[in-house]
Amino acid sequence: MTKKPPITNRLKELRDRHGQLSQAALGREIGVTRQTIIAIEQGRYSPSLESAFRISRVFGVGIEDVFGWNE
């Protein structure tokens, strides 16, 4: 079993607050697939720095408002 990355996120919460933005719509906004958004939300995949910036800009918040780090 693979270990989850230490990065946490609030993607689902932010999508819900942002007019229930779908995973597919968020993926289109930042240039990734719906499956990638699902994997990020589930903590199975850590986004690239570029994707993290793009996600934070979609929601109009800072990266640390979207992502956290569990040491």
Secondary structure, DSSP 4 states (H G I P E B T S, - for coil): -PPPPSEEE-HHHHHHHTTS--HHHHHHHHT--HHHHHHHHTTS-PPPHHHHHHHHHHHTS-HHHHEEE--
